[in-house]
Amino acid sequence: MSVVVEGALILQDPETGEQIAIKASELDFQSDVIDEDRGMGAEIAHVAEVEVEIGDGTRTVRLEVYEYPVGCLNHEELDSGGLDVIQSVKVDIVIENEREDD
C-alpha cells in the first residue's frame, strides 16, 4: 500500500498574511503499524512532517493518514503548526499495482 497525495497544501500566517505552498511531492511519509489486533486487521499510520520557514520563524506541519482496514483510507489529520489552511491536499491509499502511473 502507499499514500498518494495530489495538489498542494497552501498555508497562511494569520499575523502577516504570508502564504506558503507545500507540494504533494514534498511530503515524505513514514509508515508504522499502530494496532495489529483490530477486528478487520492491522491499522497503519502514515506520517509526513515538513519544516517551513514563514513569518519570523520555523513551523512544523504534520499530516497523519490512517489506513484501516489495510488498503482503505480511514482518517486523516493535519496539524498546520498554527497556520491557517487555505487549501488542502487530496489524500488516498492505493495498492501498488493499482497506481495509474505504473
C-alpha positions as CSV (number, residue, x, y, z in Angstrom):
1,M,0.0,0.0,0.0
2,S,1.1,3.6,-0.5
3,V,-0.2,7.0,0.3
4,V,-1.0,9.0,-2.8
5,V,-1.2,12.8,-2.4
6,E,-2.3,15.3,-5.1
7,G,-2.2,19.0,-5.2
8,A,-0.5,21.4,-2.8
9,L,-1.1,22.4,0.8
10,I,-1.4,26.2,1.0
11,L,-0.9,27.7,4.4
12,Q,-1.1,31.3,5.6
13,D,0.5,33.0,8.6
14,P,-2.5,34.5,10.4
15,E,-0.4,37.5,11.6
16,T,1.4,38.6,8.5
17,G,-0.8,37.1,5.7
18,E,2.2,35.5,4.2
19,Q,1.4,32.3,2.3
20,I,3.5,29.2,1.6
21,A,2.8,26.1,-0.6
22,I,3.9,22.6,0.2
23,K,3.7,20.4,-2.9
24,A,2.5,16.9,-2.6
25,S,5.9,15.7,-3.8
26,E,7.5,17.3,-0.7
27,L,5.5,15.0,1.7
28,D,7.6,12.0,2.6
29,F,5.5,9.5,4.6
30,Q,6.9,7.2,7.2
31,S,4.6,4.2,8.0
32,D,4.1,2.2,11.1
33,V,1.6,-0.4,12.3
34,I,-0.1,1.1,15.3
35,D,-2.6,-1.6,16.2
36,E,-2.2,-5.2,14.9
37,D,-5.2,-6.6,16.7
38,R,-8.2,-4.6,15.3
39,G,-11.2,-6.6,14.1
40,M,-10.5,-6.2,10.3
41,G,-6.7,-6.5,10.5
42,A,-3.9,-4.0,11.2
43,E,-4.2,-0.3,11.5
44,I,-1.4,1.6,9.8
45,A,-0.4,5.2,10.4
46,H,1.4,7.1,7.7
47,V,3.0,10.4,8.9
48,A,4.7,13.2,7.0
49,E,6.4,16.2,8.6
50,V,7.7,19.3,6.9
51,E,9.5,22.2,8.4
52,V,8.6,25.5,6.8
53,E,10.1,29.0,7.2
54,I,7.3,31.5,7.4
55,G,6.9,34.8,9.1
56,D,9.6,35.2,11.7
57,G,10.2,31.5,12.4
58,T,10.0,27.9,11.6
59,R,6.8,25.9,11.8
60,T,6.3,22.1,11.7
61,V,3.5,20.9,9.5
62,R,2.3,17.3,10.2
63,L,-0.1,15.2,8.1
64,E,-1.2,11.9,9.5
65,V,-3.1,9.4,7.4
66,Y,-4.6,6.3,8.9
67,E,-5.2,3.1,6.9
68,Y,-7.8,0.7,8.3
69,P,-8.5,-1.9,7.2
70,V,-5.4,-2.4,5.0
71,G,-5.9,-0.6,1.7
72,C,-8.6,1.8,2.9
73,L,-8.2,5.4,4.0
74,N,-9.8,5.6,7.4
75,H,-8.9,9.0,8.7
76,E,-6.5,11.9,8.2
77,E,-5.4,14.7,10.5
78,L,-3.5,17.9,9.6
79,D,-1.5,19.9,12.2
80,S,-0.8,23.1,10.4
81,G,1.6,24.4,13.0
82,G,-0.7,27.3,13.9
83,L,-1.0,28.4,10.2
84,D,-4.4,28.9,8.5
85,V,-5.2,26.3,5.9
86,I,-6.1,28.0,2.6
87,Q,-6.1,24.8,0.5
88,S,-5.6,21.2,1.5
89,V,-4.3,18.2,-0.5
90,K,-6.2,15.2,-1.8
91,V,-5.1,12.0,0.0
92,D,-5.8,8.4,-0.9
93,I,-4.4,4.9,-0.1
94,V,-3.6,2.9,-3.2
95,I,-2.5,-0.7,-3.6
96,E,0.8,-0.5,-5.5
97,N,-0.3,-2.4,-8.6
98,E,-3.4,-0.1,-8.9
99,R,-1.4,3.1,-9.3
100,E,-2.2,4.8,-12.6
101,D,1.4,5.9,-13.3
102,D,2.8,2.3,-13.3
